[in-house]
Amino acid sequence: MLDQTTRTAILRLREEGHGTRAIAVALDISRGSVKRVLRGGTAEVPRIERPERGEAHRAQILELYATTKGNLVRVHEDLAASGVHLSYPALTAFCRRSGIGYEPPPPAGHYDFAPGSEMQHDTSPHETVVAGRAVAVQTAGLVLGNSRMRFHQHYPRFTRFECKVFLTDALVYFGGACRRCTIDNTHVVVLVGTGRDMVPAPEMAAFAERFGFAFGAHAVGDANRSAHVERSFSHIEGNFLAGRTFADWEALNAEARAWCDRDNARVRRHLHASPRELFATERLHLRPLPLHVPEVYRIHQRIVDTEGYVNVWRNRYSVPWRMIGRTVEVRETLRTVEIFEGPRLIATHRRGIDGGDERMTDPSHRPPRGQGPGPFAQRVLDVEQRRVIDRVPEAEAYVALLRLRGHGSPRDLRWLVRIVSEYPTDAVQPALAEALRYGMADLDRLERMVLRRVGRAFFVLPRHDDDPDEPENDE
């Protein structure tokens, strides 16, 4: 069939007075074709109207399409079972031309980003080998829209804490921030809303304000809006993670940073340059970093247990033994755990993997061997209970008796501390003196002795003259 350009040329040559043979020779087509165009008198290509073989079965196809939930293979099988002889290509072509279960794909968008205007952030799950074990990792990526500079890191999980840690490392790596950070609508940054109506969590909005940018979400379903960072995950999985194993998480992220340095220096064919070369221009338009960039940390309040440890995410970290029973502040960063007594730093440890059940012990936090009682007894005698011992001197001698009889465990000492602290001194003091006189180290009997004295001395009901049957209390 002749195209519209050839048909236009035929009509123009006829208007100039040329004959059918001359037009056919000049355009290298048959005279019959020239005559058909001249009879039609128009350059528009006529549409070929062919009967659709599936048109006679449209109602049945629509019914089966709904029944099989859009599975055209099942539709074709059911049609064949009912005696309709329609090939599968003919069926799919009919459905496509009739708009049954098919919509023409929308055109892909094209976005131009001025230098320093936008960066894109997202995460993607992957698998790799860390410390000899196959583990699931969350890959976090940040890509600059103009220069395509990229930075990625890997974490066991990705919460707002890891998000702030990653963005801080990424912005320090780039040396500044773009004015906008585009995320998707399921990100940990989102508090409520989607697209233009997205509202970030207050802590994330404050974090962004510190670095001079704002979070923004693309419209729901518009993944092309963050295509630069989405495309980078495929490259990371197929290039960086493929065939590599890592000693630990720190080694994994160190290699990821080195890989980003090499990848950013690689020339991109569609950019006609490397991201590193384009970044030389974009860097001038980035928002500068704050004068001081503090390390991101989480704060926990903990009470030092009887063994001299604090527990954070099922990992135990030692503190100086004299802090047993006190409340301390724990600052958890990505790599370290710092323990403070008020404003003073008293311990620093390597941060264990969440849920790793690790025990981090600094030998300097333990008391010297053979010098004084154990940590809990020292806490009882020297730290928390000095005022109790001053009030009831027999308590100190009774602790020595417990230790001598082999009952000086933390549980027994806590029991004694409770008895001395909670019951009246007038009842505790004679009970301790009597227990010391007989060398009795049974705390259950000691507490019953205290309770008998409390019952006789402090809970005597007054006698009423109008109640003759009430006996007088001898004491």
Residue pairs with C-beta under 8 A, 6 or more apart in sequence:
1 45
1 48
2 10
2 29
2 33
2 37
2 45
3 45
4 43
4 44
4 45
6 27
6 29
7 37
7 42
7 43
7 44
7 45
8 43
9 27
10 23
10 27
10 34
10 37
10 38
11 37
11 38
11 41
11 43
13 22
13 23
13 26
13 27
14 23
14 38
18 26
20 31
20 34
20 35
20 38
21 31
23 34
24 30
24 31
24 33
24 34
27 34
37 43
40 46
52 94
52 97
52 98
53 86
53 90
53 94
54 61
54 86
54 90
54 91
54 94
54 95
54 98
55 94
57 79
57 84
57 86
58 98
60 79
60 82
60 84
61 75
61 79
61 91
61 94
61 95
61 100
62 100
64 74
64 75
64 78
64 79
65 72
65 75
65 95
65 100
65 101
67 78
68 74
68 75
68 78
70 101
72 88
72 91
72 92
72 95
72 101
73 88
75 91
76 86
76 88
76 91
79 86
79 91
80 86
86 94
94 100
95 101
95 102
96 102
108 224
109 222
109 224
109 225
111 145
111 225
113 145
113 146
114 146
114 285
115 146
115 147
115 281
115 282
115 284
115 285
116 146
116 176
116 178
116 179
116 282
116 284
116 285
116 286
116 287
117 145
117 146
117 178
117 179
117 180
117 285
118 144
118 145
118 146
118 178
118 179
118 180
118 181
118 182
119 142
119 143
119 144
119 145
119 177
119 178
119 180
119 181
119 182
119 213
120 142
120 143
120 145
120 181
120 182
120 183
120 226
120 228
120 229
121 140
121 141
121 142
121 167
121 181
121 182
121 183
121 187
121 229
122 140
122 141
122 183
122 184
122 187
122 226
122 229
122 230
122 233
123 138
123 139
123 140
123 141
123 158
123 187
124 138
124 139
124 141
124 233
124 236
124 237
125 136
125 137
125 138
125 139
126 136
126 137
126 138
126 139
126 154
126 233
126 236
126 237
126 241
127 134
127 135
127 136
127 137
127 241
128 134
128 135
128 137
128 154
128 241
128 244
128 245
128 246
128 252
129 135
129 244
129 245
129 246
130 137
130 245
130 246
130 247
130 248
130 249
130 252
131 246
131 247
131 248
132 245
135 156
136 156
137 154
137 155
137 156
137 252
138 154
138 155
138 156
138 157
138 158
138 162
139 152
139 153
139 154
139 233
139 236
139 237
140 152
140 153
140 154
140 155
140 158
140 162
140 163
140 166
141 150
141 151
141 152
141 229
141 232
141 233
141 236
142 150
142 151
142 152
142 166
142 167
142 170
142 229
143 149
143 150
143 151
143 228
143 229
143 232
144 150
144 174
144 178
144 275
144 279
144 282
145 178
145 228
146 278
146 282
147 275
147 278
147 279
147 281
147 282
148 228
148 268
148 271
148 275
148 278
149 174
149 264
149 275
149 276
149 278
149 279
149 282
150 229
150 232
150 260
150 263
150 264
150 275
151 169
151 170
151 173
151 174
151 257
151 260
152 232
152 236
152 256
152 260
153 166
153 169
153 170
153 253
153 256
153 257
154 249
154 252
154 253
154 256
155 162
155 166
155 249
156 249
156 353
156 354
157 354
158 188
159 188
160 188
160 189
160 201
160 203
160 204
161 296
161 298
162 334
163 188
163 189
163 204
164 204
164 207
164 296
165 296
165 333
165 334
167 181
167 207
167 211
168 293
168 295
168 296
171 177
171 211
171 289
172 289
172 293
173 257
173 260
174 279
174 283
174 286
175 283
175 286
175 289
176 283
176 286
176 287
176 288
176 289
177 211
177 212
177 213
177 286
177 287
177 289
178 213
178 286
178 287
179 212
179 213
179 214
179 287
180 213
180 214
180 215
180 216
181 208
181 213
181 214
181 215
181 216
182 216
182 217
182 218
182 225
182 226
183 189
183 190
183 215
183 216
183 217
183 218
183 226
184 217
184 218
184 223
184 226
185 194
185 195
185 198
185 217
185 218
185 220
187 217
188 204
189 200
189 201
189 204
189 215
190 198
190 199
190 200
190 201
190 217
191 199
191 200
191 201
191 202
191 204
192 198
192 199
193 199
193 217
194 217
194 219
194 220
195 217
195 218
195 219
195 220
196 216
196 217
196 219
198 215
198 216
198 217
200 208
200 215
204 215
205 214
205 215
208 214
208 215
210 290
211 287
211 289
211 290
212 287
212 288
213 287
218 225
218 226
219 225
223 230
235 263
240 255
240 256
240 259
244 255
246 252
246 255
249 353
250 335
264 274
264 275
264 276
264 279
265 274
265 275
265 276
266 274
267 273
267 274
268 274
268 275
271 278
295 333
296 333
296 334
297 331
297 332
297 333
297 338
298 331
298 332
299 329
299 330
299 331
299 332
300 312
300 329
300 330
300 332
301 327
301 328
301 329
301 330
302 310
302 311
302 312
302 327
302 328
302 329
302 330
303 310
303 325
303 326
303 327
303 328
304 310
304 319
304 323
304 324
304 325
304 326
304 327
304 328
305 311
305 324
306 324
306 325
306 375
306 376
306 379
306 410
306 414
307 375
308 318
308 319
308 320
308 321
308 323
308 324
308 365
308 366
308 375
309 316
309 317
309 318
309 319
309 359
310 316
310 317
310 319
310 328
310 330
310 339
312 330
312 332
312 337
313 332
313 352
313 354
313 355
314 354
314 355
314 356
314 357
315 351
315 352
315 353
315 354
315 356
315 357
315 358
315 359
315 360
316 358
316 359
316 360
317 330
317 337
317 339
317 347
317 349
317 360
318 347
318 349
318 360
318 361
318 362
318 365
318 366
319 328
319 339
319 346
319 347
319 365
320 346
320 347
320 364
320 365
321 365
321 366
321 367
321 375
321 378
322 378
322 379
322 382
322 383
323 341
323 346
324 375
324 376
324 378
324 379
324 383
325 379
325 383
325 384
326 341
326 383
328 339
328 340
328 341
328 346
329 339
329 340
329 341
329 342
330 337
330 338
330 339
330 340
331 337
331 338
331 339
331 340
332 351
333 351
334 351
335 350
335 351
336 348
336 349
336 350
336 351
337 348
337 349
337 350
337 351
337 360
338 345
338 347
338 348
339 345
339 346
339 347
339 348
339 349
340 346
347 362
347 365
349 360
349 362
350 360
352 358
352 360
367 374
367 375
367 378
372 378
373 381
373 403
373 408
374 408
376 410
376 413
376 414
377 399
377 403
377 408
377 413
379 385
380 399
380 413
380 416
380 417
381 389
381 396
381 399
384 417
385 395
385 417
385 420
385 421
388 395
388 417
388 420
388 421
389 395
389 396
391 425
392 420
392 425
392 428
392 429
392 432
394 429
394 432
394 433
394 436
395 416
395 420
395 432
397 432
397 436
398 416
398 432
398 435
398 436
399 408
399 413
399 416
401 435
401 436
401 439
401 441
402 408
402 412
402 413
402 416
402 441
405 439
405 441
407 441
407 443
412 443
415 443
415 447
416 443
419 428
419 443
419 446
419 447
419 450
420 428
423 450
423 451
423 454
424 454
424 458
426 453
426 457
427 450
427 453
427 454
427 457
427 458
428 450
430 453
431 446
431 449
431 450
431 453
432 446
434 440
434 449
435 441
435 445
435 446
435 449
440 446
456 475
457 475
460 473
460 475
463 470
463 472
463 473
464 470
